[in-house]
Amino acid sequence: MTTKLTLTVEEDVIRKAKSYAKQTGRSLSELIETYLETLTEEHQGTGVQISPKLKKLAGSIKLPANFDEKKELDAYFENKHL
């Protein structure tokens, strides 16, 4: 269920965020929702460790809940060096 949320944010931050959302083909609501999901999942003790590089991408891409960064990196390097 979707619920409306009112936020108070600095005007300059909103302008930059809207521009970023437009450049990435998403809505500002989607960016904020993804960020909040990422933020709260980190504190739910999922046991999944995400590297700082991958955390920087939060909001840029959506990963499946069962995404295993180490497994994907291993598979990438295995295929690269064949």
LOPADREN-604487 format. One record per residue (C-alpha): residue number from 1; x, y, z. Coordinates in steps of 0.5 Angstrom, whole numbers. Layout:
<recs>
(rec NUM, (X, Y, Z))
...
</recs>
This chain:
<recs>
(rec 1, (0, 0, 0))
(rec 2, (3, 7, -2))
(rec 3, (2, 13, 3))
(rec 4, (3, 20, 2))
(rec 5, (9, 23, 6))
(rec 6, (11, 30, 7))
(rec 7, (18, 32, 8))
(rec 8, (22, 39, 10))
(rec 9, (28, 39, 6))
(rec 10, (33, 45, 4))
(rec 11, (31, 47, -3))
(rec 12, (38, 46, -6))
(rec 13, (38, 39, -4))
(rec 14, (31, 38, -7))
(rec 15, (33, 41, -14))
(rec 16, (39, 37, -14))
(rec 17, (35, 31, -12))
(rec 18, (30, 32, -18))
(rec 19, (35, 33, -23))
(rec 20, (39, 27, -21))
(rec 21, (32, 23, -21))
(rec 22, (31, 26, -28))
(rec 23, (38, 24, -31))
(rec 24, (37, 16, -28))
(rec 25, (30, 16, -31))
(rec 26, (26, 15, -24))
(rec 27, (22, 19, -19))
(rec 28, (24, 23, -13))
(rec 29, (19, 18, -9))
(rec 30, (23, 12, -12))
(rec 31, (29, 15, -10))
(rec 32, (27, 16, -3))
(rec 33, (24, 10, -2))
(rec 34, (30, 6, -4))
(rec 35, (34, 10, 0))
(rec 36, (30, 8, 6))
(rec 37, (29, 1, 4))
(rec 38, (37, 0, 4))
(rec 39, (38, 4, 11))
(rec 40, (33, 0, 15))
(rec 41, (35, -7, 12))
(rec 42, (42, -5, 14))
(rec 43, (39, -5, 21))
(rec 44, (35, -11, 21))
(rec 45, (41, -16, 22))
(rec 46, (40, -19, 15))
(rec 47, (47, -22, 16))
(rec 48, (49, -19, 8))
(rec 49, (55, -15, 8))
(rec 50, (55, -10, 3))
(rec 51, (61, -7, 1))
(rec 52, (62, 1, 1))
(rec 53, (63, 1, -7))
(rec 54, (56, -2, -7))
(rec 55, (53, 2, -2))
(rec 56, (54, 8, -6))
(rec 57, (50, 6, -12))
(rec 58, (44, 5, -7))
(rec 59, (38, 8, -10))
(rec 60, (42, 7, -17))
(rec 61, (40, 0, -18))
(rec 62, (35, -5, -15))
(rec 63, (38, -11, -13))
(rec 64, (35, -18, -11))
(rec 65, (34, -19, -4))
(rec 66, (38, -25, -5))
(rec 67, (44, -22, -8))
(rec 68, (51, -25, -6))
(rec 69, (56, -19, -8))
(rec 70, (62, -24, -7))
(rec 71, (59, -30, -11))
(rec 72, (57, -25, -17))
(rec 73, (65, -22, -17))
(rec 74, (67, -29, -17))
(rec 75, (63, -31, -23))
(rec 76, (65, -25, -26))
(rec 77, (73, -26, -25))
(rec 78, (72, -33, -27))
(rec 79, (69, -32, -34))
(rec 80, (73, -26, -35))
(rec 81, (80, -30, -34))
(rec 82, (77, -36, -38))
</recs>
